[in-house]
């Protein structure tokens, strides 16, 4: 295998933007895009907050267009998952099964995945009334009856945000008290649109036959009582899991598993390895911020390579 200048692991907005910048800089990047390429936007229906699309755009269409843009400048893709990395020696190695690729610099942009309840309906209804991002999808639910699942700060924050659009928001929590900070709890309790379903969980989401969320089956975990409730949308606020297990023991991770980068830059603890997107960012988690970080990582990698050449 030829030695590459830049190898990019991941193909969401961060990885694809990095590949556009790297390929335009004549670095001939290779992207290990994964078997399910495109990141979280591939399961998003309408995207209305990405600049340049006044009428909105489907998530998969946005990713396909961005990928074609990278291909236009010469980016190569491998549509399989990276299975092993070695950043302890140079050149760096990233393996896909038995095939290993070597590079002078690596950009990690493997993203994150939202925690879910693991219900069978999720794969069908995600993006069709079921969401994991209130700031992304809240505006689609004007005057709707919504449920938010969770009990932490993110659940309170997302519920409060959703009251800008929804007629009502019910917070479903497994326990009888919240984990959220006192100030976030206070805001939620004071909001007249927010109510709480304590000691409860969602057992099923309706309605697969209509291909959209119309209601839920709820179970009270104390009494065992099962009830049905009509609802227009469900939002999970259960946190995220960064896709960083592959790099554990080589790249620095924080307590939640996110990659640690130098403040104001995308450099990791290993010179020549950079990171961008939702595998780093646990604050904003937007497509546009991931794309911006991808740009930063490509520029940082370019400057690193130029410095190594002198």
C-alpha positions in Angstrom: 0.0 0.0 0.0 1.4 3.5 -0.9 2.2 5.9 1.9 -0.6 8.5 2.2 -0.2 12.1 3.3 -3.6 12.2 5.1 -5.9 9.4 6.2 -9.4 10.3 7.5 -11.4 7.9 9.6 -15.1 8.8 9.5 -17.4 10.3 6.9 -19.9 12.6 8.6 -19.8 16.4 8.1 -16.4 16.7 9.8 -14.7 13.9 7.9 -16.1 15.0 4.5 -15.2 18.6 5.0 -11.7 17.7 6.1 -11.4 15.6 2.9 -12.5 18.5 0.7 -9.9 20.8 2.2 -7.2 18.2 2.2 -7.9 17.2 -1.4 -7.9 20.8 -2.6 -4.5 21.2 -0.9 -3.3 18.3 -3.1 -2.8 16.0 -0.1 -4.7 13.2 -1.8 -6.6 12.0 1.3 -8.0 8.5 1.8 -11.2 8.3 3.7 -12.2 5.2 5.7 -15.8 6.1 5.6 -17.3 3.1 7.4 -19.8 0.5 6.3 -22.7 2.9 7.2 -21.2 6.1 5.7 -22.4 9.6 6.2 -22.8 9.9 10.0 -25.9 10.7 11.9 -27.3 12.9 9.1 -28.1 9.7 7.2 -31.0 9.1 9.6 -32.2 12.7 9.5 -35.1 13.6 7.2 -35.2 17.4 6.8 -32.3 19.6 7.6 -33.3 23.3 7.8 -30.4 24.8 9.7 -27.5 24.1 7.4 -26.4 27.3 5.6 -27.0 27.5 1.9 -30.2 25.6 1.7 -33.1 28.0 2.2 -35.7 25.4 1.4 -34.0 22.8 3.6 -32.5 19.5 2.4 -32.7 15.8 3.3 -29.9 14.7 5.5 -28.8 11.9 3.2 -28.9 14.2 0.2 -26.7 16.7 2.0 -24.1 14.0 2.8 -24.2 12.7 -0.8 -23.6 16.1 -2.2 -20.7 16.7 0.2 -19.2 13.4 -0.7 -19.4 14.1 -4.4 -17.7 17.4 -3.8 -14.8 15.6 -2.1 -14.6 13.1 -4.9 -14.5 15.9 -7.4 -11.1 17.0 -5.9 -9.7 13.5 -5.8 -10.6 12.1 -2.4 -10.6 8.3 -2.4 -13.0 6.3 -0.2 -13.1 2.9 1.4 -16.6 1.9 2.5 -15.7 -0.3 5.3 -15.1 0.1 9.0 -11.6 0.7 10.4 -10.8 -2.3 12.7 -7.5 -1.4 14.2 -5.1 1.6 14.5 -1.5 2.0 15.4 -0.4 5.5 16.3 2.6 4.4 18.4 5.0 4.4 15.4 5.4 6.4 12.2 4.0 6.2 9.6 0.6 5.8 11.3 -1.4 2.7 10.4 -5.1 2.2 10.1 -6.4 -1.3 9.3 -9.6 -2.4 7.6 -9.6 -6.2 8.2 -6.4 -7.6 6.8 -5.7 -4.5 4.7 -3.6 -1.8 6.5 -3.0 1.7 5.2 -0.1 4.0 6.2 -0.2 7.8 6.5 1.9 10.7 7.6 -1.1 12.3 9.3 -4.5 11.1 10.4 -7.8 12.9 11.1 -10.2 11.1 13.4 -13.9 12.1 12.7 -15.8 9.0 13.9 -18.7 11.0 15.4 -21.0 9.8 18.2 -24.2 8.0 18.5 -27.3 8.9 20.6 -28.3 6.7 23.5 -31.7 5.2 22.8 -34.2 2.9 24.5 -33.4 0.1 22.1 -37.0 -0.3 20.9 -37.6 -2.1 17.6 -39.6 0.9 16.2 -36.6 3.3 16.5 -35.0 2.3 13.2 -38.2 3.1 11.3 -39.5 6.1 13.2 -36.3 8.0 13.7 -36.7 11.2 11.8 -40.4 10.6 11.5 -41.6 12.0 14.8 -38.8 10.4 16.8 -35.7 12.6 17.3 -32.5 12.8 19.4 -31.9 16.6 18.8 -34.4 19.2 19.9 -32.4 22.1 18.4 -32.3 20.3 15.0 -35.9 19.2 14.8 -38.0 21.3 17.3 -39.3 23.7 14.7 -41.0 20.8 12.9 -43.3 20.3 15.9 -45.3 23.6 16.1 -48.4 23.2 18.4 -47.6 19.5 18.9 -47.8 17.3 21.9 -44.3 16.0 22.7 -42.6 13.7 25.1 -39.0 14.0 26.2 -37.2 10.9 27.7 -34.5 11.6 30.3 -33.9 13.2 33.6 -30.6 15.1 33.3 -29.6 18.6 32.3 -29.9 17.9 28.6 -33.5 16.6 29.1 -34.5 19.8 31.0 -32.7 22.0 28.4 -34.3 20.3 25.4 -37.8 20.2 27.0 -37.6 24.0 27.8 -36.4 24.6 24.2 -39.2 22.6 22.8 -41.9 24.6 24.6 -41.1 27.4 22.1 -42.9 25.3 19.5 -45.0 22.6 21.2 -48.4 22.9 22.8 -47.2 20.6 25.6 -44.1 18.7 26.7 -44.2 15.7 29.0 -40.9 14.5 30.5 -40.8 10.8 31.0 -38.3 9.6 33.7 -37.6 6.2 35.1 -37.2 7.5 38.7 -39.1 9.8 41.0 -36.5 12.6 41.0 -34.3 14.2 38.4 -30.5 14.1 38.0 -30.5 17.5 36.5 -28.9 20.5 38.3 -31.1 22.5 40.6 -31.3 25.5 38.2 -32.3 23.4 35.2 -34.9 21.6 37.4 -36.3 24.9 38.6 -36.7 26.2 35.0 -38.6 23.1 33.9 -40.9 23.0 37.0 -41.8 26.6 36.5 -42.6 26.2 32.8 -46.4 25.9 32.4 -46.1 23.8 29.2 -44.0 21.1 30.9 -45.3 18.2 33.0 -43.7 15.0 34.4 -44.4 11.3 34.2 -42.4 9.8 37.1 -41.3 6.2 37.5 -42.2 5.5 33.9 -40.7 4.3 30.7 -41.8 4.0 27.1 -42.3 0.3 26.1 -43.4 0.9 22.4 -43.8 3.8 20.0 -46.8 3.9 17.6 -47.4 3.7 14.7 -45.3 1.7 12.3 -48.2 1.2 9.9 -48.5 5.0 9.5 -44.7 5.5 9.3 -44.9 8.3 11.9 -45.2 8.8 15.6 -48.8 8.9 16.8 -48.5 7.6 20.4 -46.7 5.5 22.9 -47.2 2.6 25.3 -46.1 3.6 28.8 -45.3 1.4 31.7 -45.3 2.5 35.3 -42.2 0.9 36.9 -43.7 0.9 40.4 -47.2 -0.4 39.8 -46.6 -2.2 36.5 -49.6 -0.5 34.9 -49.4 -0.2 31.2 -51.2 2.7 29.4 -51.5 4.1 25.9 -51.1 7.8 25.2 -51.5 9.8 21.9 -48.5 12.0 21.2 -47.1 13.8 18.1 -43.4 13.4 18.8 -40.8 11.8 21.0 -37.4 13.2 21.8 -34.6 11.2 23.4 -32.4 13.2 25.8 -30.4 10.3 27.1 -26.9 11.5 26.2 -24.4 10.4 23.5 -21.8 7.8 23.1 -18.6 8.9 21.2 -17.4 6.4 18.7 -13.8 6.3 20.1 -13.3 2.7 21.5 -10.9 2.1 18.5 -8.5 4.7 19.9 -8.6 3.9 23.6 -5.1 3.5 25.0 -3.5 5.5 22.3 -5.3 8.8 22.2 -6.3 10.8 25.3 -10.0 10.5 26.1 -12.0 12.4 28.8 -14.1 10.7 31.4 -17.1 10.4 29.0 -14.9 8.9 26.2 -14.6 12.0 24.0 -11.3 12.6 22.3 -9.2 15.4 24.0 -7.7 18.0 21.7 -5.5 21.0 22.4 -7.6 24.2 23.2 -8.3 26.2 20.1 -7.0 23.4 17.8 -7.7 19.9 16.6 -4.4 18.3 17.7 -4.5 15.3 19.9 -1.8 14.1 22.3 0.0 12.4 19.4 1.6 14.9 17.0 0.2 14.3 13.5 -3.1 12.9 14.7 -6.0 15.3 14.7 -9.7 15.0 15.7 -12.9 16.7 14.7 -16.6 16.6 15.0 -18.9 14.8 17.5 -16.1 12.4 18.7 -14.6 15.6 20.3 -17.5 18.0 20.7 -20.0 17.2 23.4 -21.4 20.7 23.7 -22.7 21.9 20.3 -23.1 18.6 18.3 -24.4 20.3 15.1 -23.6 19.4 11.5 -22.3 22.9 10.8 -19.9 22.9 13.8 -18.7 19.5 12.9 -18.0 20.7 9.3 -16.1 23.7 10.8 -14.0 21.4 12.9 -13.3 19.3 9.9 -12.0 22.3 8.1 -9.8 23.1 11.1 -8.4 19.6 11.2 -7.5 19.6 7.5 -5.7 23.0 7.9 -3.9 21.8 11.0 -2.8 18.6 9.2 -1.6 20.6 6.2 0.5 22.9 8.4 1.9 19.8 10.3 2.9 18.2 7.1 4.5 21.3 5.8 6.5 21.7 9.0 7.7 18.1 8.8 8.9 18.6 5.2 11.3 21.4 6.3 
